[in-house]
Structures are given as structure tokens and as C-alpha cells.
């Protein structure tokens, strides 16, 4: 978990980023599923060097869509 703190217009904001492994554990899915969701655009992520970083608030916002995909039958 990476915490970034920024001072914007005099207001301190803290952003928490998760890597793929942490996001997979948080959602109780495989790391490959997280990579697939990122590639499909279901989870927004930033690539910093090699690893992807996922903003935890974005993950929570998209949680419903990702969880529904887990139980979807082909």
C-alpha cells in the first residue's frame, strides 16, 4: 500500500494506492483477474514503471461491477 499526501488549495488530501497483489487480496480474486479487469477497463489503474497502481477509492467505486463479473456465467 502506498499513501500519497498532497496539498491542494490549502486542503490536505491523502490517496491510497494498492498494487495488483493487494487489490486481488482485497477483492478475493486472482491476480490474473485484476490484470484482466485493468486491461478491459473495468478497474482504472496507473502504470508506474512495471507495476500497476490502483487508487483504492476507484477500486471501491468499481467494486459492484467487478464483483458481479465474478458470479457471471458464460
N, C-alpha and C positions, 0 to 999 in steps of 0.2 A: 504494500500500500504506500502510495506516495501522496503526501499532503503538500499542496502549494498554497501559499497565502499571498494575496495581492491587495494593494491599497488602491482602490478606485474611487475617485471623487471623495476622498476622506473616509470611505467606508471599507473596513477590512473584510475581505471575503476569503473563505478557505475552500479549496476544491480538493476532493479526494479522488485519486486515480487508482484503478486496480489493473493488474496485469491479467493476461489470459487465464493463468492458473488460478488466481484468486477469484476471478469472475466465474469460472467454471465451478469452483467450490461453493461460491455464494448462491449460484442458481441450481446446484446439484445436477449438473450436466457434464459431459466430457469436454476436454479442451478442444477437441476437433469440432464439436458442435459450436463452441464460441467462435472459432475461426470461420466456420460456415456462416454463422449469423452476421459476422463482420463483413464477409465477402458479399453476402446477399443484401447488405444494407439494413438489416434488422436491428443491429446494435451499432451506433456510431462510435468510432474509435480513431485515435491518432497514432500514427506510426512514428516512433521516436527511435531512430537507429533501426535495429532489428525488431525489438518487441513492440507490441501494440499496447497502448494505454487507453483504458476505458473510464470515462468520468462516471463515478458511482451514481450521481443523480440521473444521468442519461440511462444507466442500466436500470434504475428503479422506475423511470418513466416508461421504458420499453418492456418492463417485466411481464406485463399481461400478455403482450403479443408473443414473446419468447416462450412463456410457459404454455400458451395454447398450442404452439407448434410442437411442443414435446409430446402432447397427447393426440395429435392429429394422425389419423390413419390414412395410408395411401389408397 
